[in-house]
Structures are given as C-alpha cells and as structure tokens.
Amino acid sequence: MNKSVIPAKSALITGGAGFIGSHLVDSLLRDGYEVTVIDNFDPYYPAEIKQQNIAPHLQHPHYRLLDVDIRDAAAINPIEGCFDVIVHLAAKAGVRNSLSDPLGYQMSNVIGLQNLLSFAHARKIKQFVFGSSSSVYGDCPRLPWSESDLDLLPLNPYASTKLAGEQLGYVYSRTFGLRFIGLRFFTVFGERQRPDLAIHKFAQLMLAGRSIPVYGDGSSERDFTYWGDIVAGIRAAMDYTASDYEVFNLGNHRTIGLLETIHKLEAVLGVKAQIDWQDWQPGEMRRTWANIDKAQRLLGFIPATDFDRGLERFAVWLKERLCAEAAA
Ligand SMILES: NC(=O)c1ccc[n+]([C@@H]2O[C@H](COP(=O)([O-])OP(=O)(O)OC[C@H]3O[C@@H](n4cnc5c(N)ncnc54)[C@H](O)[C@@H]3O)[C@@H](O)[C@H]2O)c1
C-alpha cells in the first residue's frame, strides 16, 4: 500500500435511516467516510419513508446498513469493523408519544444508549457523539437556555431519557476514558423532517384541505434549526478533541411563535390553514430558545439557514414528494 494514502475515517451512525441521520450519512459519504448504519426501522412512522431516505446510500461502496435493534446487546456486540467515531441518533423520538409509552422510551433511549456505550468501551472507540435534545431544559426558568444552566427540569419521559443519556455519557467519559459530546438539538426542520413534527404534520393536513390541531392559545414558541446546520454541528462534534466531555446547544438562537409559523406555512404552501383549537397538552414546553455562544466558540457553529429559507426548501421538497407519490 502507498504509505502516503490516508485511510478513510470510519463512522458508526445509529438511526442513520431517519431524518437527521440520513442527512448526516449523505454528508459523510460525500466526504469519503466509511459509514456503517444501525437502524431497525422503528414503526413510530412508516418504514417506507426511511427507505426513501437511504435509497441513494444503498449502492455506495463505502456504505453498510445493519438492521439491528439497539436494545439488543447480543446483536450489537458482534458487529465487525473498526470505528473512529460513533454518532448515536437512534431513539424513540416524539414528546407526546412518550407519555403513553414511558417504558418503551427508557428501553430504546437509555438501555439502547447503554448498549452502544458498552460497545464503544469494549472496542476502544475514542469518540462518541450523542443526539440529545433541548427538551432536557423543560421548566428551566432562564431564557435563552445555556449549557451552564444546572436546573434541568424535564417535563416528559422523552426528555428525561435524554438527560439520563447525557449523565450516562459523563460516566463513560470520566470513568472509562471515552470522549462524549452531547448535542442538544433544538426543533430540527427542513426536507425529510419527521412526519409527526408540527411543520410537517401541519403542511400535510393543510395540503389535504384538513384542519390542523393547535394546542393551547397558539402562543408557544420554538427555536427552529435547519437540518443542514445540525449536520454541520454534528460534523464539528465528531472532530472535537479539546476536552473529554461536553454538551452543546445546537439551535438557531431565534424563536418563532406557533401562529407566525402557521402564517409562514400558509405563504409557502399557498393554502389557508383551518385551526382546530385544542387544550394545552401535558408535558409540552411553552418556549424553547438556545444560547449558542458555547457551540460557536468551541465548535465554530454558526447557523447558516434562517427559518424562512429552510421553510421554502421544505415546501418545495414536500410538494415534489407528494407529486411523485400521486404519480406512482
Ligand atoms: N428532529 C428533532 O427536532 C430532534 C430534536 C431533538 C433531538 N432529536 C434527536 O435526534 C435523533 C434523531 O432524530 P430524528 O428526528 O432524525 O428522528 P428519526 O425518528 O427520524 O430517526 C431516528 C432513527 O432511529 C431509529 N431507531 C429507533 N429506535 C431504534 C432501535 N431500537 N434500534 C435501532 N434503530 C432505532 C428509527 O428507525 C429512526 O430511523 C433522536 O435521538 C432524537 O431524539 C431530534
């Protein structure tokens, strides 16, 4: 072998068939990584959507897909390969669903993470990036939320599994020498967004001429973050070596109200929304807002796509997908 050839970096991506994971895989394959994906095509939303996400990856010579359940250590431990980094995105996502299935969320999000951390330790994998969530802040009173806030007060089982995950990561960093980087994603949107998330759900209903359920008085606010910025933040975290344990907010540092979000959706879709007002839901956060100074300083994270531009791209993608489905 020519000694000047630098071997490709190898990454294990869990949840790589999902919304964020499939975009990350696009970016890694483009940059010459060897990529192994673990995904069990969890039925929370249709497997066909995930099959579409990964369709361009399947023929790539540096891509391997393993249909493995992260809850099953016996299936994970024999996985062959040397990995420079694990990016752990597989999880049961979705706040509302976690209220009715808390045990299922513990099993996937905590036991599943434990299995991956044990695997990383046994294989001496140095770098572990974890997809955490803004929901760990919950009732934290100071906005915008910063990583130095210690009163993390999660409001639902999903959020508490993510907080538990960050703490488990600290154990593996401090005691077992793994570098663990937790990334608190703030409501991610754009092309391939999960169909249960508000923008995608509303858009589908509006285009179908149906009403959209709006909980509370419409005053809730979200710090929406475009997937491209999240992928850039994950990539920076994969290369981060300055310390052995960190958590970072990956947000846009700008909040948008629910009614404003709906008005902007009406504009990009060219459809008027009919609102079906509902009571506030238990476990929901009223407002999310990220302080991103730390991510900017240590990861060079600077969001590049604002909400309006990301929403336009989402609308184009959704309309094209619906047209293709209608023609099929
Ligand atoms: N999308 C957001 O706004 C957002 C916000 C905060 C945090 N997150 C976190 O980011 C990660 C990715 O989110 P996403 O929106 O891409 O979700 P997603 O549901 O599209 O992707 C998650 C993937 O994990 C897989 N998976 C679930 N359970 C599994 C199991 N037991 N074994 C193997 N694979 C399993 C699913 O099949 C799916 O493809 C998740 O950990 C989520 O909690 C997402």
Ligand as a Chemical Component Dictionary entry (heavy atoms), coordinates in Angstrom:
data_LIG
# 
_chem_comp.id                   LIG 
_chem_comp.type                 NON-POLYMER 
_chem_comp.pdbx_formal_charge   0 
_chem_comp.three_letter_code    LIG 
# 
loop_
_chem_comp_atom.comp_id 
_chem_comp_atom.atom_id 
_chem_comp_atom.alt_atom_id 
_chem_comp_atom.type_symbol 
_chem_comp_atom.charge 
_chem_comp_atom.model_Cartn_x 
_chem_comp_atom.model_Cartn_y 
_chem_comp_atom.model_Cartn_z 
_chem_comp_atom.pdbx_ordinal 
LIG N1  N1  N 0  -35.838 16.097 14.981 1  
LIG C1  C1  C 0  -35.732 16.893 16.040 2  
LIG O1  O1  O 0  -36.285 18.010 16.061 3  
LIG C2  C2  C 0  -34.924 16.458 17.239 4  
LIG C3  C3  C 0  -34.812 17.358 18.319 5  
LIG C4  C4  C 0  -34.084 16.970 19.437 6  
LIG C5  C5  C 0  -33.451 15.728 19.471 7  
LIG N2  N2  N 1  -33.597 14.872 18.416 8  
LIG C6  C6  C 0  -32.918 13.570 18.489 9  
LIG O2  O2  O 0  -32.172 13.374 17.301 10 
LIG C7  C7  C 0  -32.172 11.988 16.965 11 
LIG C8  C8  C 0  -32.658 11.814 15.531 12 
LIG O3  O3  O 0  -33.966 12.359 15.433 13 
LIG P1  P1  P 0  -34.798 12.328 14.086 14 
LIG O4  O4  O 0  -35.734 13.474 14.115 15 
LIG O5  O5  O -1 -33.893 12.122 12.930 16 
LIG O6  O6  O 0  -35.669 11.018 14.351 17 
LIG P2  P2  P 0  -35.990 9.775  13.407 18 
LIG O7  O7  O 0  -37.070 9.017  14.107 19 
LIG O8  O8  O 0  -36.236 10.237 12.010 20 
LIG O9  O9  O 0  -34.648 8.948  13.441 21 
LIG C9  C9  C 0  -34.341 8.035  14.463 22 
LIG C10 C10 C 0  -33.988 6.709  13.832 23 
LIG O10 O10 O 0  -33.697 5.788  14.873 24 
LIG C11 C11 C 0  -34.227 4.529  14.522 25 
LIG N3  N3  N 0  -34.475 3.757  15.736 26 
LIG C12 C12 C 0  -35.410 3.994  16.691 27 
LIG N4  N4  N 0  -35.378 3.045  17.626 28 
LIG C13 C13 C 0  -34.377 2.190  17.259 29 
LIG C14 C14 C 0  -33.871 0.988  17.823 30 
LIG N5  N5  N 0  -34.388 0.454  18.950 31 
LIG N6  N6  N 0  -32.851 0.359  17.191 32 
LIG C15 C15 C 0  -32.324 0.876  16.052 33 
LIG N7  N7  N 0  -32.787 1.990  15.457 34 
LIG C16 C16 C 0  -33.804 2.642  16.069 35 
LIG C17 C17 C 0  -35.516 4.842  13.775 36 
LIG O11 O11 O 0  -35.916 3.778  12.928 37 
LIG C18 C18 C 0  -35.137 6.119  13.018 38 
LIG O12 O12 O 0  -34.716 5.826  11.691 39 
LIG C19 C19 C 0  -33.049 11.297 18.001 40 
LIG O13 O13 O 0  -32.211 10.781 19.011 41 
LIG C20 C20 C 0  -33.912 12.420 18.544 42 
LIG O14 O14 O 0  -34.316 12.151 19.864 43 
LIG C21 C21 C 0  -34.315 15.220 17.299 44 
# 
loop_
_chem_comp_bond.comp_id 
_chem_comp_bond.atom_id_1 
_chem_comp_bond.atom_id_2 
_chem_comp_bond.value_order 
_chem_comp_bond.pdbx_ordinal 
LIG N1  C1  SING 1  
LIG C1  O1  DOUB 2  
LIG C1  C2  SING 3  
LIG C2  C3  SING 4  
LIG C2  C21 DOUB 5  
LIG C3  C4  DOUB 6  
LIG C4  C5  SING 7  
LIG C5  N2  DOUB 8  
LIG N2  C6  SING 9  
LIG N2  C21 SING 10 
LIG C6  O2  SING 11 
LIG C6  C20 SING 12 
LIG O2  C7  SING 13 
LIG C7  C8  SING 14 
LIG C7  C19 SING 15 
LIG C8  O3  SING 16 
LIG O3  P1  SING 17 
LIG P1  O4  DOUB 18 
LIG P1  O5  SING 19 
LIG P1  O6  SING 20 
LIG O6  P2  SING 21 
LIG P2  O7  DOUB 22 
LIG P2  O8  SING 23 
LIG P2  O9  SING 24 
LIG O9  C9  SING 25 
LIG C9  C10 SING 26 
LIG C10 O10 SING 27 
LIG C10 C18 SING 28 
LIG O10 C11 SING 29 
LIG C11 N3  SING 30 
LIG C11 C17 SING 31 
LIG N3  C12 SING 32 
LIG N3  C16 SING 33 
LIG C12 N4  DOUB 34 
LIG N4  C13 SING 35 
LIG C13 C14 SING 36 
LIG C13 C16 DOUB 37 
LIG C14 N5  SING 38 
LIG C14 N6  DOUB 39 
LIG N6  C15 SING 40 
LIG C15 N7  DOUB 41 
LIG N7  C16 SING 42 
LIG C17 O11 SING 43 
LIG C17 C18 SING 44 
LIG C18 O12 SING 45 
LIG C19 O13 SING 46 
LIG C19 C20 SING 47 
LIG C20 O14 SING 48 
# 
